[in-house]
Amino acid sequence: MSKSKNNEKATETAKKNLPVPTKISQPAPPTLQEDNRHQEEQLKEYEELIHAKTDDFIDVVINLRKIKDGNLYECRKDDTGKPLYEGFGDYMEKEFGFRRAYYSRLNKAYRTYELVTDGMSEEEKKEIQVRPALYLSLSEIEENKQKEAFEATIGKKDKSIKGTDIIKWGEKNKVLKKKKAHLKGKTQSLKIFSGLATKLVGDETDETKKALSSFEERDKLVKNLKKIIELLNGAN
């Protein structure tokens, strides 16, 4: 066997003996048990639990998720048989006074809670604080450091721990997530306008053409667009 063949064989053997990198798995969201009861019956039970436990964000998120995933809110109709709510966001606001942004924050806090408490027993979980503000602050820490931050703050079972303490820990250890730069003022308005204009121009359906041609403020819009074009040309 030639020297080059021996070298190739040795390289292949070395590759096979290399350790396989361990992949860190994230905790999967809890699986919701199948419920075969009538939708209205399920909805009533989950709503009662949410109203009774508005101070326990974990139960609130879990039960809202059951309602959302099962589209249970759709079972309610008005006198004409039409859906009582325009969507899940409309349902939350009318039933609980929750806006979509608030629900989004609760979900974010819940995902962080699930991540950092993975592996803990139910008894251990009962001994820690479950205020959403704490887990929202914890979500600002780099994900691979969140458990460490949890153990150094909330995990100590100190009732005086605040969200600002978690942020300070992140700053001290230089593990805060880098925040995306947000456009401000007129720059942001122009960005939004440009996106809307691009979407309209790209949609050449008859429905869009009809909507544009019959727009009641069409002349005013055309006039303003001409002024914007002049300003853009003058900026060169």
C-alpha positions as CSV (number, residue, x, y, z in Angstrom):
1,M,0.0,0.0,0.0
2,S,1.4,3.5,-1.0
3,K,2.3,6.1,1.6
4,S,-0.5,8.4,0.5
5,K,-3.1,5.6,0.9
6,N,-1.8,5.0,4.4
7,N,-2.2,8.7,5.3
8,E,-5.7,8.8,4.0
9,K,-6.7,5.7,6.0
10,A,-5.1,7.2,9.2
11,T,-7.1,10.5,8.6
12,E,-10.4,8.6,8.2
13,T,-9.7,6.6,11.4
14,A,-8.9,9.8,13.3
15,K,-12.1,11.4,12.2
16,K,-14.2,8.5,13.3
17,N,-12.6,8.6,16.8
18,L,-13.4,12.3,17.3
19,P,-15.9,13.0,20.1
20,V,-19.4,13.8,19.0
21,P,-20.3,17.3,20.1
22,T,-23.1,17.3,22.7
23,K,-26.2,19.3,21.7
24,I,-27.9,21.3,24.4
25,S,-31.6,20.7,24.2
26,Q,-34.1,23.3,25.2
27,P,-37.1,22.1,27.3
28,A,-40.1,21.4,25.2
29,P,-43.3,23.3,26.0
30,P,-45.7,21.2,28.1
31,T,-48.0,19.0,26.1
32,L,-51.7,19.9,26.7
33,Q,-53.8,16.9,27.4
34,E,-56.6,16.1,25.0
35,D,-60.0,17.3,26.2
36,N,-63.0,15.8,24.6
37,R,-65.6,17.8,26.5
38,H,-67.9,20.3,24.7
39,Q,-66.0,23.5,23.8
40,E,-68.4,25.8,25.8
41,E,-67.8,23.6,28.9
42,Q,-64.0,23.7,28.5
43,L,-64.1,27.5,27.8
44,K,-66.1,28.2,31.0
45,E,-63.7,26.2,33.2
46,Y,-60.6,27.9,31.8
47,E,-62.1,31.3,32.1
48,E,-63.1,30.7,35.7
49,L,-59.5,29.6,36.5
50,I,-58.0,32.7,34.8
51,H,-60.4,35.1,36.6
52,A,-59.6,33.3,39.9
53,K,-55.8,33.3,39.4
54,T,-55.0,36.6,37.7
55,D,-52.0,37.0,40.2
56,D,-50.6,33.6,39.0
57,F,-49.2,34.3,35.5
58,I,-48.3,30.7,34.9
59,D,-51.8,29.4,35.3
60,V,-53.1,32.3,33.3
61,V,-50.7,31.6,30.4
62,I,-51.5,27.8,30.4
63,N,-55.2,28.3,30.4
64,L,-55.1,31.1,27.7
65,R,-53.0,28.8,25.6
66,K,-55.7,26.0,25.9
67,I,-58.3,28.5,24.8
68,K,-56.2,29.8,21.9
69,D,-54.9,26.4,20.7
70,G,-58.4,24.9,20.7
71,N,-60.1,28.0,19.2
72,L,-62.6,27.7,22.0
73,Y,-63.6,31.3,21.9
74,E,-65.1,30.7,18.5
75,C,-67.9,28.6,20.0
76,R,-69.6,31.8,21.2
77,K,-72.0,33.4,18.7
78,D,-74.2,36.5,18.7
79,D,-78.0,36.4,18.1
80,T,-77.4,36.2,14.3
81,G,-75.1,33.2,14.6
82,K,-71.9,35.2,13.8
83,P,-68.8,34.8,15.9
84,L,-68.9,37.0,19.0
85,Y,-65.2,37.8,18.7
86,E,-63.1,39.0,15.7
87,G,-60.2,36.8,16.9
88,F,-58.2,35.7,19.9
89,G,-56.9,39.2,20.6
90,D,-60.4,40.6,20.6
91,Y,-61.6,37.8,22.9
92,M,-58.8,38.4,25.4
93,E,-59.4,42.2,25.6
94,K,-63.2,41.8,26.0
95,E,-63.2,38.9,28.4
96,F,-60.1,39.7,30.6
97,G,-59.0,43.2,29.6
98,F,-55.7,41.8,28.3
99,R,-54.1,43.4,25.3
100,R,-52.1,41.3,22.8
101,A,-48.9,43.0,23.9
102,Y,-49.6,42.0,27.5
103,Y,-50.2,38.4,26.5
104,S,-47.0,38.4,24.5
105,R,-45.0,39.6,27.6
106,L,-46.7,36.9,29.8
107,N,-45.7,34.3,27.2
108,K,-42.1,35.5,27.1
109,A,-41.9,35.4,30.9
110,Y,-43.4,31.9,30.9
111,R,-40.9,30.5,28.3
112,T,-38.1,31.8,30.4
113,Y,-39.6,30.3,33.6
114,E,-39.8,26.9,31.8
115,L,-36.2,27.1,30.7
116,V,-34.7,28.0,34.1
117,T,-36.9,25.7,36.2
118,D,-36.3,22.7,33.9
119,G,-35.3,19.7,36.1
120,M,-36.8,21.2,39.3
121,S,-39.4,19.3,41.2
122,E,-42.9,20.7,41.8
123,E,-42.1,21.2,45.5
124,E,-38.9,23.1,44.6
125,K,-40.9,25.3,42.2
126,K,-43.4,26.2,45.0
127,E,-40.6,27.8,47.0
128,I,-39.5,30.3,44.3
129,Q,-41.1,33.6,43.2
130,V,-43.2,33.5,40.1
131,R,-43.8,37.2,39.4
132,P,-43.7,37.8,35.6
133,A,-41.6,40.9,35.9
134,L,-38.7,38.8,37.3
135,Y,-38.7,36.4,34.4
136,L,-39.1,39.2,31.9
137,S,-35.9,40.7,33.4
138,L,-34.3,37.2,33.2
139,S,-35.2,37.0,29.5
140,E,-32.8,40.0,29.0
141,I,-29.9,37.7,29.9
142,E,-28.2,35.7,27.2
143,E,-30.0,32.4,27.0
144,N,-27.1,30.2,27.8
145,K,-26.6,32.2,31.0
146,Q,-30.2,32.5,32.2
147,K,-30.1,29.5,34.4
148,E,-26.9,30.8,36.1
149,A,-28.6,34.2,36.6
150,F,-31.7,32.5,38.0
151,E,-29.6,30.5,40.5
152,A,-27.8,33.7,41.6
153,T,-31.0,35.7,42.1
154,I,-34.5,34.2,42.1
155,G,-33.1,30.7,43.0
156,K,-31.8,32.0,46.4
157,K,-35.4,32.3,47.5
158,D,-34.9,35.9,48.6
159,K,-38.3,37.6,48.5
160,S,-36.7,41.0,48.1
161,I,-35.2,40.2,44.7
162,K,-36.4,42.6,42.0
163,G,-36.1,42.7,38.2
164,T,-33.4,45.4,38.5
165,D,-31.3,43.0,40.6
166,I,-31.3,40.6,37.7
167,I,-30.4,43.3,35.2
168,K,-27.5,44.4,37.5
169,W,-26.2,40.8,37.7
170,G,-26.3,40.7,33.9
171,E,-24.4,44.0,33.6
172,K,-21.8,42.9,36.1
173,N,-21.2,39.6,34.3
174,K,-21.5,41.2,30.9
175,V,-24.2,38.7,29.7
176,L,-27.1,41.1,28.9
177,K,-28.5,40.5,25.4
178,K,-27.6,43.2,22.9
179,K,-30.6,45.2,22.1
180,K,-31.5,46.0,18.5
181,A,-31.3,49.6,17.5
182,H,-34.7,51.1,17.1
183,L,-35.5,53.8,14.5
184,K,-36.9,56.9,16.0
185,G,-39.2,59.7,15.0
186,K,-39.5,60.6,11.3
187,T,-36.9,58.0,10.3
188,Q,-39.2,55.3,11.6
189,S,-42.3,56.9,10.0
190,L,-40.5,56.9,6.6
191,K,-39.5,53.3,7.1
192,I,-43.1,52.3,7.8
193,F,-44.4,54.4,4.8
194,S,-41.8,52.8,2.5
195,G,-42.8,49.3,3.6
196,L,-46.5,50.0,3.0
197,A,-45.8,51.6,-0.4
198,T,-43.7,48.6,-1.5
199,K,-46.5,46.2,-0.4
200,L,-49.2,48.2,-2.3
201,V,-47.0,48.4,-5.5
202,G,-46.3,44.7,-5.3
203,D,-49.9,43.8,-5.0
204,E,-51.3,44.1,-8.6
205,T,-54.6,42.3,-7.9
206,D,-57.9,43.8,-9.3
207,E,-59.1,44.2,-5.7
208,T,-56.1,46.5,-4.8
209,K,-56.5,48.5,-8.1
210,K,-60.1,49.0,-7.4
211,A,-59.4,50.1,-3.8
212,L,-56.8,52.6,-4.9
213,S,-58.9,54.1,-7.7
214,S,-62.0,54.5,-5.5
215,F,-60.1,55.8,-2.5
216,E,-62.0,58.9,-1.2
217,E,-58.9,60.9,-0.4
218,R,-57.1,59.9,-3.7
219,D,-56.4,63.4,-4.8
220,K,-55.0,64.4,-1.5
221,L,-52.8,61.3,-1.4
222,V,-51.5,62.0,-4.9
223,K,-50.7,65.6,-4.0
224,N,-48.8,64.4,-0.8
225,L,-46.9,61.8,-2.8
226,K,-45.7,64.3,-5.3
227,K,-44.4,66.5,-2.4
228,I,-42.6,63.5,-0.9
229,I,-41.0,62.7,-4.3
230,E,-39.8,66.4,-4.6
231,L,-38.3,66.2,-1.1
232,L,-36.6,62.9,-1.9
233,N,-35.2,64.2,-5.2
234,G,-34.0,67.4,-3.4
235,A,-32.1,65.3,-0.8
236,N,-29.7,64.0,-3.5
